[in-house]
Amino acid sequence: MQNQLLIDFGEIFSNLWSSMGLSQGTWQNYVMLLISFVLMYLAIVKKYEPMLLLPIAFGMFLINIPGAEKILWGTYPEGVEHTYDNTENRGLLWYLYFGVDKVIYPPLIFLGIGAMTDFGPLIANPKSMLIGAGAQLGIFIALFGAVLLGFTGAEAAAIAIIGGADGPTAIYVSKMLAEHLVPTIAIAAYSYMALIPAIQKPVMRLLTTKKERAIKMKPLRQVSKVEKVIFPVAVTLVVGMLLPDAIPLLGMLMLGNLFRESGVVERLSSQAQNGLINTVTIFLGISVGCKAKGEIFLTSQTLGILAIGIIAFYLGTIGGLLVAKLMCKLTKGKINPLIGSAGVSAVPMAARISEDVGRETDPSNHLLMHAMGPNVAGVIGSALAAGVLLACFG
């Protein structure tokens, strides 16, 4: 009897030990845990895009706790695929990832962005579209760079979209073209978006003179309500006729903006720009983070994607600045080139950085509203670029 008790206790402790994460962890898990701590630090202490970075970091943290994956994601018998037809052994994160897998979250976030965005500065200064177009330079140069490094055309297109500085668009394109790269591309896109101040400011100071940074621009004209209501409808119609692949993102963006500008659905507008986008952001962030498992993420391919992504980001900023500098010369100094860096899609962070760098030179210089024109043009531009890539490689 005593021997039997010893055997039972031995099995109990053996089972307990085998269920502990301490017995299951790999070095990749622990490296990813450290990376998640760094991202949490950037979100909480440095306040680098915390709304996006914090849920991503915590999702990465959860999935890399040794032994947690089979509880959070779900376990399947050998040979059984993780398909949505399989109704057994699903975990919480598996359900949350459904919105990424079926490309639901990115368009919903665009709906919220549209409801929060005032397209007035772009309508008042349509030339801002040229800056937004110039800022897409990084996408297309990165596309060729990724191909030269050995990625397929579809993979290269998915990687290149990082240069648009638009997280939802990056997830949307990568899910459609190269699903296996979604975690790396999404984390790269959101991480670089969070680091925009550190990335853009040195480039802005390098490519502009003190005299250019001090240029004060005339106030924008007042845009009528009729113009603001017609704009989202007209843009959706034109883009839909020319580039249907861009409609899931651009259409939701413009629907959200129509909610805002019509003035007749304030409850819908409020929900889109508050409760809906906040909820979807939480789900999207955790879902993306939970796919960053150590054994998948820590590869030479990942390092290549991260390198191409940061280069694309820099080139996008440079492209916008160069177009703005050209416009400055053509208008004989009426346009401050600093607004060019806002041509990337990160709304409204990039516009705020244009304002910050301008006020470093002259505290009385206010560029925020002028920079919002290229900034929202960048949102439209990244959606259009996504449509082009999907049409070419999808």
C-alpha positions in Angstrom: 0.0 0.0 0.0 2.8 2.4 0.9 4.6 1.6 -2.3 1.4 2.2 -4.3 1.1 5.6 -2.7 4.7 6.4 -3.6 4.1 5.4 -7.1 0.9 7.6 -7.3 2.7 10.6 -5.9 5.5 10.1 -8.3 3.1 10.1 -11.2 1.4 13.2 -9.8 4.6 15.2 -9.6 5.7 13.9 -13.0 2.4 15.1 -14.5 2.7 18.4 -12.7 6.2 19.0 -13.9 5.4 18.1 -17.5 2.5 20.5 -17.5 4.7 23.4 -16.3 6.1 25.8 -18.8 9.5 25.4 -17.2 9.8 22.0 -18.7 8.6 23.1 -22.2 10.3 26.4 -23.0 12.8 26.9 -25.8 15.4 29.7 -26.1 13.2 31.2 -28.8 10.4 31.6 -26.3 12.6 33.5 -23.9 14.0 35.8 -26.6 10.5 36.6 -27.7 9.5 37.3 -24.1 12.3 39.8 -23.8 11.2 41.4 -27.1 7.7 41.7 -25.7 9.0 43.4 -22.6 10.9 45.9 -24.8 7.7 46.7 -26.8 5.7 47.1 -23.5 8.4 49.5 -22.3 8.2 51.6 -25.5 4.4 51.6 -25.2 4.1 52.4 -21.5 7.2 54.5 -20.7 8.0 56.1 -24.0 4.3 56.3 -25.1 5.1 55.1 -28.6 1.7 54.4 -30.2 0.5 52.6 -27.0 -3.0 51.9 -28.4 -1.4 49.5 -30.9 1.9 48.5 -29.5 0.7 47.4 -26.0 -1.9 44.8 -27.1 0.5 43.5 -29.7 3.3 43.2 -27.1 1.0 41.5 -24.6 -0.3 39.0 -27.3 3.4 38.2 -28.1 4.0 37.8 -24.3 1.1 35.4 -23.8 1.8 33.1 -26.7 5.5 32.7 -25.8 5.0 31.8 -22.2 6.1 28.1 -22.4 3.1 25.8 -22.4 0.6 28.5 -22.8 0.0 28.0 -26.5 -2.0 24.8 -26.2 -4.3 26.5 -23.8 -4.7 29.9 -25.4 -4.6 28.8 -29.1 -5.9 25.2 -28.8 -4.5 21.7 -29.3 -5.2 19.4 -32.1 -4.6 15.7 -32.6 -1.7 14.9 -34.9 -2.7 15.2 -38.6 -5.7 17.5 -37.8 -5.5 20.9 -39.4 -6.4 24.2 -37.6 -9.4 24.8 -39.8 -12.5 26.7 -39.0 -14.5 23.6 -39.7 -12.9 21.9 -36.8 -15.1 22.7 -33.8 -13.1 21.1 -31.1 -10.1 22.2 -28.9 -10.3 25.9 -29.8 -8.6 28.4 -27.5 -9.4 32.1 -26.9 -6.8 33.4 -29.2 -7.9 31.1 -31.9 -11.3 32.8 -31.9 -9.8 36.3 -31.8 -7.6 35.5 -34.8 -10.7 34.8 -36.8 -11.0 38.5 -37.6 -7.5 38.6 -39.0 -7.8 35.3 -40.9 -11.0 36.4 -42.6 -9.7 40.0 -43.1 -12.4 41.6 -41.0 -10.5 43.8 -38.6 -8.5 46.0 -41.0 -11.6 47.4 -42.9 -13.4 48.0 -39.5 -10.4 50.0 -38.3 -10.5 52.0 -41.5 -14.2 52.7 -40.8 -13.2 54.1 -37.4 -10.3 56.1 -38.9 -12.7 57.6 -41.5 -15.1 58.7 -38.8 -12.2 60.4 -36.9 -10.7 62.1 -39.9 -11.3 65.5 -41.3 -10.6 65.6 -45.0 -11.1 69.3 -45.1 -7.3 70.1 -45.3 -7.0 67.8 -48.3 -10.0 69.2 -50.0 -8.8 72.8 -49.4 -5.4 72.0 -50.8 -5.8 69.2 -53.4 -2.0 69.4 -54.3 -1.5 67.6 -51.0 -2.4 64.4 -53.0 1.0 64.7 -54.8 2.8 64.6 -51.5 0.8 61.6 -50.4 1.6 59.9 -53.7 5.3 60.7 -53.3 5.3 59.1 -49.9 4.4 55.8 -51.5 7.9 55.7 -53.0 9.1 53.4 -50.3 6.5 50.8 -51.1 7.6 50.3 -54.7 11.3 50.5 -54.1 11.0 48.0 -51.3 9.0 45.7 -53.7 12.0 45.5 -56.1 14.4 45.1 -53.2 12.5 42.2 -51.7 12.4 40.5 -55.1 16.2 40.9 -55.4 16.6 39.2 -52.0 14.8 36.1 -53.2 11.2 36.7 -52.1 8.4 35.8 -54.5 6.4 38.6 -56.1 3.5 38.1 -53.7 5.8 38.0 -50.7 7.7 41.1 -51.9 4.4 43.0 -52.4 3.3 42.1 -48.9 6.6 43.1 -47.4 6.7 46.4 -49.4 3.4 47.6 -48.0 5.2 48.2 -44.7 6.5 51.4 -46.3 3.0 52.9 -46.3 3.2 53.2 -42.5 -0.3 51.8 -42.2 -0.8 48.8 -39.9 -4.3 47.7 -41.0 -3.3 47.9 -44.7 -0.1 45.9 -44.0 -2.2 43.2 -42.4 -4.8 43.2 -45.1 -2.3 42.9 -48.0 -0.1 40.4 -46.3 -3.1 38.2 -45.3 -4.2 38.2 -49.0 -0.8 37.7 -50.6 1.5 35.9 -48.1 -0.4 34.7 -45.0 2.7 33.1 -43.5 4.3 36.5 -43.2 1.5 38.3 -41.4 3.0 38.3 -37.9 6.4 39.6 -39.0 4.9 42.2 -41.3 2.3 43.4 -38.9 4.8 43.7 -36.0 7.3 45.5 -38.2 4.6 47.9 -39.5 3.3 48.8 -36.0 6.7 48.9 -34.4 8.0 51.3 -37.0 4.8 53.4 -36.7 5.4 53.6 -33.0 9.0 54.8 -33.7 8.0 57.5 -36.2 9.4 60.3 -34.1 12.8 58.7 -33.9 12.7 57.7 -37.6 11.4 60.8 -39.2 12.8 63.8 -37.3 16.5 63.2 -38.3 15.6 62.7 -41.9 13.5 65.9 -41.9 16.3 68.0 -40.4 18.8 66.5 -42.9 16.8 67.1 -46.0 15.5 70.6 -45.2 17.3 73.9 -44.5 16.6 76.1 -41.5 15.1 78.7 -43.9 12.8 76.1 -45.4 11.7 74.9 -41.9 10.8 78.4 -40.9 8.4 79.0 -43.8 4.9 80.0 -42.7 2.0 78.9 -44.8 -1.2 80.8 -45.4 -4.3 79.6 -43.6 -6.3 77.1 -45.6 -9.7 78.1 -47.1 -12.9 77.1 -45.3 -14.3 74.0 -46.8 -18.1 73.8 -47.1 -20.2 70.9 -45.8 -21.4 70.1 -49.3 -17.8 69.5 -50.4 -17.1 67.3 -47.4 -20.2 65.2 -48.0 -19.5 64.8 -51.7 -15.8 63.9 -51.3 -16.1 60.4 -49.8 -18.8 59.4 -52.2 -16.9 60.7 -55.2 -13.6 59.1 -54.1 -15.3 55.8 -53.6 -16.9 55.9 -57.0 -13.8 56.9 -58.9 -11.5 54.4 -57.1 -14.1 51.6 -57.3 -14.4 52.1 -61.1 -10.6 52.1 -61.6 -9.3 49.9 -58.8 -11.9 47.6 -57.2 -9.3 45.8 -55.1 -8.9 48.9 -53.0 -12.6 49.2 -52.1 -12.7 47.0 -48.9 -10.3 49.4 -47.2 -11.0 52.7 -49.0 -14.8 52.1 -49.0 -14.9 51.6 -45.3 -12.7 54.6 -44.8 -15.0 56.8 -46.8 -18.1 55.3 -45.2 -16.8 56.3 -41.8 -16.1 59.8 -43.1 -19.5 60.1 -44.5 -21.0 59.2 -41.1 -18.9 62.1 -39.7 -19.7 64.7 -42.3 -23.3 64.0 -43.0 -24.3 65.1 -39.6 -27.4 62.9 -39.5 -25.9 59.7 -37.9 -24.0 61.1 -34.9 -24.6 57.9 -32.9 -23.1 55.8 -35.7 -20.2 58.2 -36.1 -19.5 58.2 -32.4 -19.6 54.4 -32.2 -17.3 54.0 -35.2 -14.6 56.4 -33.8 -14.8 55.3 -30.2 -16.3 51.9 -29.1 -15.9 50.0 -32.4 -12.3 51.0 -33.3 -11.1 50.6 -29.7 -12.6 47.1 -29.5 -11.2 46.0 -32.8 -7.8 47.5 -32.0 -7.6 45.4 -28.9 -8.6 42.2 -30.8 -6.3 43.0 -33.7 -3.3 43.8 -31.6 -3.6 40.6 -29.5 -4.3 38.5 -32.6 -1.2 39.8 -34.3 1.0 39.4 -31.3 -0.1 35.9 -30.6 1.2 34.7 -34.0 4.7 35.9 -33.1 5.9 32.6 -31.8 9.6 32.3 -31.2 10.3 29.4 -33.5 8.5 31.2 -36.4 9.6 34.7 -35.7 13.3 34.3 -35.0 14.6 33.4 -38.4 16.9 35.0 -41.0 13.8 35.7 -43.2 12.3 37.8 -40.4 15.5 39.9 -40.1 15.4 40.5 -43.8 11.7 41.6 -43.7 12.5 44.0 -40.8 15.4 45.5 -42.7 13.4 46.0 -45.9 10.5 47.4 -43.8 12.7 50.1 -42.1 14.3 51.0 -45.4 10.8 51.4 -47.0 9.7 53.5 -44.1 12.7 55.9 -44.5 12.2 56.0 -48.3 8.5 56.9 -47.9 9.4 59.8 -45.6 12.1 60.9 -48.1 9.7 60.6 -51.0 7.2 62.9 -49.4 9.8 65.4 -48.4 11.3 65.6 -51.9 8.0 66.2 -53.5 7.2 68.9 -50.9 10.7 70.5 -51.5 9.9 70.6 -55.3 6.6 72.2 -54.6 8.3 74.7 -52.4 10.6 75.8 -55.2 7.8 75.8 -57.8 5.6 78.0 -55.5 8.6 80.3 -54.7 8.6 79.4 -51.0 4.9 79.2 -50.2 5.0 75.5 -49.1 7.0 74.4 -46.1 8.8 71.1 -47.1 8.3 69.7 -43.6 4.7 68.8 -44.4 6.1 66.3 -46.9 7.0 63.8 -44.2 3.3 63.7 -43.2 2.6 62.0 -46.6 3.0 58.6 -44.9 -0.3 57.1 -43.7 0.3 57.3 -39.9 -2.6 59.6 -38.9 -2.2 62.0 -37.1 1.2 61.2 -35.8 3.1 62.2 -38.9 1.3 65.5 -39.1 2.2 66.2 -35.4 5.8 65.6 -36.1 5.7 68.1 -39.0 4.3 70.6 -36.5 6.9 69.7 -33.8 9.9 70.1 -36.1 8.6 73.3 -37.6 8.1 74.8 -34.1 11.7 73.8 -33.2 12.8 76.4 -35.7 10.1 79.0 -35.0 7.7 78.5 -32.0 5.1 80.7 -33.7 4.9 78.5 -36.8 1.9 76.2 -36.9 1.9 73.5 -39.7 -0.5 70.9 -38.2 -3.5 71.7 -40.4 -1.3 72.0 -43.5 0.3 68.7 -42.7 -3.0 67.0 -42.2 -3.7 67.4 -46.0 -0.7 65.2 -47.0 -1.4 62.9 -44.0 -4.9 62.0 -45.0 -3.7 61.8 -48.6 -1.2 59.2 -47.4 -4.1 57.1 -46.0 -5.8 57.2 -49.3 -2.5 56.6 -51.1 -1.7 53.5 -49.1 -5.1 52.0 -49.7 -4.6 52.7 -53.5 -1.1 51.2 -53.4 -2.6 48.1 -51.6 -5.2 47.8 -54.4 -2.5 48.0 -57.1 -0.4 45.3 -55.4 -3.4 43.1 -54.9 -4.4 43.6 -58.6 -0.9 42.7 -59.8 0.0 39.9 -57.4 -3.3 38.6 -56.0 
